[in-house]
Amino acid sequence: MRFGRVFAVAAAASLALAGCAGGSTSGGGDSSTLKIGFMGDLTGENSGIVIPPRNGAKLAIDEYNKTNPATKLELKEYDSQGKPEQATSLIATAVGQDKITALIGPAFSGESKAIGGQLEQNKIPSVSPSATNAGLSANGWKYWHRVVASDASQGPAIANFLVTAKSPKKAYVISDDQEYSVGLADNFEKTLKEKNVPTERDKFAKDASDYSSTVQKVKAANPDIILFGGYYAQGGRLLKQLRDSQVTATFATGDGSLDAQLISGAGAAAAEKAVVGCPCNIPDAGSTDEFSTKYKAAFNVDPAIYSSEGYDAATAIINAVKAGNTTSEKINEALKTIDFKGASKQIKFKENGEPSTDAINVYQVTGGVLKNLGVSTEAKLNG
């Protein structure tokens, strides 16, 4: 029912946008200042993994505007709270009323799927710093891009890493009912079965708080590894309930749970040794590289998940504008040829909007803190 309502709203919003977008394909308004949107969960339960890329994008745009360019950029924020149905309403405002020229985001996969067609219809280029669902690039969208590897890379990398590290005799895959969660879990399950690891699977509702049915199924299966596709709000609760029920199997998850709130949600003892994979490379706390230094000076915190990817997504659009492209369509054309060393990686897009680099890093909770163990093909677990 939820998805039926989302798509109905999306269709209605698309029709409305088609009639009112007008100047949106040329950026709208005064070309001396272009409006660039940022959409994602800024106040909801998983905002901890969206505020960092928002900060990264803001840092890049603030730096650019300080150079006193002929065309300045204004960052317009749209707080979707990670809800697809909210994103469809917000994009109508962003395109029809605010007349954004480009969009950084959406941050999550579900909202990306919900509004991708509207962005395409209105010819608004988007660059997501963090949406990883593999199916997003299969829609034939010409105005869609992301700077992170998809779950088609992340899921297999995490599963293969665990198979190598733990030699499991049995695995259990869990998801909730969100677009991202199901997609990542699908890739976990597919890879484990390809590796001939007997695998069972279960799913619970995103808004549930009691996962006892799933926990009892996992306990009865007695797996060696548990892989959860989902965000930290659900992941922390799940991990706590598993450990409270004396389930001791290695727990692993993906980028949506790469936040300290996974640890606080589960409790430090329960979270210890949990494994998290991510198509991101977060600088260690206290790093003195150029990006970390600038980020900490601006926000008084160290870079976190997707901080550098938010910076790079914004920089891709900035570089297009620097080259004299001040309309949505021209910026989109320029993104096809973008190729620069970003804060996170070399930024270059394939024809379908995917990034040219798909490395996955592995993190582990050690002493109550997430530690970067390195790329999945080289990382070693601490116990």
N, C-alpha and C positions, 0 to 999 in steps of 0.2 A: 504493500500500500504506500509506503513512504516513497519508493522510487517512482511509482505511477504518478504520485502527486508532484514529485520533483520535475518529471519530464513534461507534465501538463503545464506547470508554471513556466518551465523553460520555453516551451513552444509559444505560449502566449506572450512572454516577454520578448521573444525573438521577433514576433510580428510587430510589437509595439516599437521595438528598436529600429526595425527596417523603415518605419515611417518617420521616425524623429531623429535618427542619427545624423542625417544631413552632412554637416561639415566634419563628422568624425573621421571619415577616410582621409581627410586632409589635415587632421589634427584639431580642427576647430579653433575658434578664437584667434587671439593675437599670436602670430608666429614668433614673436620675440620671447614669449613664455609658453612652453608646452606643458600640459598636465600629464604626468605619468602616474598611473594608479599602482597601488600595492594592495593585494587582496589576500586575506588569510585570517586565521583564528588569533585575534589580538587580545581577547578577554575571556575566552572559553576555557574548558578544562584541559586542553592541550596547547594553550598559547605559549607554553615554555619552549616549544620547538619552532615557533613562528616569529616571536619577538626578535630573536637573534638575526634571522635573515632580513627582517624589516629594518633593524638597526644597521646592518651591512649596506642595504640599499640606500638608506638615509645618509650614511657616511659618504658613499660614492657621489651622490647628488649634491650634497653640501660642499664637498671638495670641488666639484666641477663648477658650481655657481660662484665659488670664491675666486675663480679665474676671470670673472667678469666677461663671460662669453656673449656673443651676439644673440644667441638663443639660450635663454635660461630654462631651467626645468623646475616644476613645482610637483612635489610628491603628495598625492592624494591617497589617504588610507581608507580602506573599506574592510570593516571588521565583520567577517562572515561567521565567526565563531566555529569555523570548520563545517558549517551546515550547508549542503548543496542547495536547499530551498532558499536559504538566506542569500546565497551567492547570486542566484538568478534574479532576485529583486535588486540587489546592489549593483549588478552590472547594468541594469536598465538605467539606473541613476548615473553611473559612471560614464556610460556612452551617450545616453540621450540628453542628460542635463549638464553634467560636468564636462563632457566632450574630451575625454582623455585621448591622448595620442597613442599610448602604448600601455601595457600592463605588466608589472612584475608580479608573478603568481599565476593562478592561485597557488597557495602553499600546499594544499592537500589534493589527493587524487579524485575524491568524490566530487568536490566542487569544480575541479578542472573539467571533469567529464560533463557536469551539469551545464557549464556555460561555454564550453569550447565551441559549440556550434554557433552561439550568438556572437562570439568574438570573430569567428570566421565569416559569418554573414555580413558583419559590419566592418570587416577588414582592419581589425585592431590587432597588431602583433603582441604576443605575450611571451614572456620568458619566466618559467617557474624555477625557483631556487631549490625546490624540495619535493615536488609531486613525482612519485616513482612508479605508479601503476603502469605495467607494461603495455596495456591496451591503448593508452592515450595516443601513442604514435601511429596506431593502426587506423585512425579515423580519416586519414587523407587530408587533414588540416594543413593549410599552407602558411598560416599565421601563428602557429603554435611552436614553442621551443622549450627546452629545459636544459639546465646545466649539470644535472646529476644523472647517474646511471639508473636504469629502471629496475623493477623487481625481477625482470628476466635475467638480470646480472646479479642483483643483490641476493635473491632467494637461493639460487644454486651456489653462490660463493659461500654463504653462511652454512648451508647444508653440507657442502663438500668439506669445508673447514672442520666441522664437527665430526664427520665420518672419519677424517684423517686423524683428528686429535683424540677421539674417544672410542673408535671402533665399536659402535653400538650394535647390539643384537636386536634391539627393538626401539622404535621411535614413536612419538605421539605429536601430532600437529594440531594446533588450536587457533581459531580466529574468532572475532566477533562478526557482525554483519555489515561492517563498513566496506566500501569499495577497496580501499587500500589494504585493509586487513585480509579480506578474502583473496585478493590477488597475490599478496606475498605468501600466504599459506598455500595457495595452489602451487606456487613455484617451489616451496619447501617440499611438499608432498611428492611432486613430480620427480625432483632430484633424488630424494631418498629412495623412491621405488626403482629409479634407474640404477641406483647403487645396490639394489637388492636388500635393502634394509626393511624388514617388516614394519609397516606403518599404519597406525590408526589415527582417526581424526574426529574432532568435535567442534561445534560452534555455539556461541551464546550471543544474546542480544546486547548491543552496545550499551544500552541504558540500564542493563541489569547490574545489581551490586552483589548478589549472591550467586557464586559460580559452583555451588556444592555439587550439582548434577555432573558438571564437567570434571570437577576434581575427583569425584568418586570413580568415574570412568577411567581417568588417568591412573588412579591408585590401583584399580583392578588390573589394568594392563601392565603395570610395573615396567615402564620403559626405561631405557638408559639415558635418553635425551628427550627433551620437550622443546618444540619450536613454536613460538607464538607470533603470529602475524598481527601486529596492532600497535596502538599508541600507548604511551606510558600510563595514562590515567587508568586504563583497563589492565595493562600489564602489571602494574604495581599491585593492584588488588588481587589479580590472579596468582601472582607469585607468592604473596602472603598466605592466601588460602591453601595453596599447594603445600607450602612448608608447614603450615599449621596442622595439616593432615599427614605430616611425616612423609611427604613425597620428596625424595632427595635427588632425583634425577637432574642432570645438568640442564639448566634453563637458558634458552637462547631466544633472541628476538631481533627485530630490525630497527631501521633508523627512526621510526616513529616513537621508539622507547628510549632513544639516546638522550636522556636528560636526568639530572639529579633527582627529579621527582619520581622516577622509577624506584630509586632507592628509598626515598622517604615514604612512598606509597606502600612498599612491601615491608619496610623496616630494614635497618642495616644488616641485621643477622640473616634475615631471609634472602636479601639481595646479594649477599657475598658470593662471589665467583660467577654471578650471572654473566652471560655473554651477549654482546650487542654488536651487530654489524651495521655498517653505514657506507653509502657512496660519498662519504665526506671525510676530510682529514682535518680534525680539530687540533689547532696548536696546543701544546701542553700549557697548563697554567703557568703564568710568569714568563712566557716566551717573549723574546725581545726582537722578533722579526718585524719588518716594517708595518705589515698589516695589523699585527697584534698590538703594537705600540700605538698606532693611530686609533684603533678601535677602543682600547682601554682609556686613552686620553679623552675620547668623545663620550663614552658611556660609563666610565668608572667600573667596568667589569671586564674580565677576560672574554675573548671570543668563545662562542658556544656553537652548538650544532647549526650548521648552515649559515653562520655569520658571513664567512668568506664567499659562500655561494650567492647570498643575497647581494653582496658587494659586486660580484662578477656579473650577475644577471643585470644589475643596473648599469654596470660599465659597458656591457654589450650594447645597450640602448644609447648610452652616452656617446660611445665611439661612433655610432651611426649618425647621431646628431652633429657631432664634431665634424664629420665629413660633409656636412651641408644638407643632410636629409632631415627635413622638418615636417613631413607629412607621414601619416601612418603607413601608407603604401610604400613610400620611398625608404622608410626605416626598415620595413619588412624585407625589401630587396637587399638593403645593406647588410642585414643579419645573415644573409646567405654567404657573404664573403668575410664575415668576422673571423679573425684568427689572432689571438693575443694571449700572452702569459698572464693569467689571472691570479688572484690571491689564493684560489683553491687548486687550480690546474690550468693547463692550456685550454682556452675556450675557443671551440670551433664546432659548428653545427653540421650534422649530416643533412641530406636532402629532406628527411622526414622530421627534422627538428630535434633529433636526439643528439647528445653530446658525442664528440669523437672519442672521449676517454671514459672507460667504465670500471676503473679500479674500485675495490671494496675494502675498507679498513675494518679491523676487528677491535672491539673494546671489551674490557672485562672489569667488573666491580672488584676492586682490591682494597681492603682496608676502608671500605665505605665510600670509595671514590672510583669513578670511571677512568680507567687507564687505557691509553691507545697502545695496542700491541703491534700495530703495523698492518700492512696489506695482508689480505686473507691467505695468499699463497705462501707467505713467509712467517706469519705470526705463530707464536707458541703460547699455549695457555699457562697461567700460573695456578697449577693444581687442578 
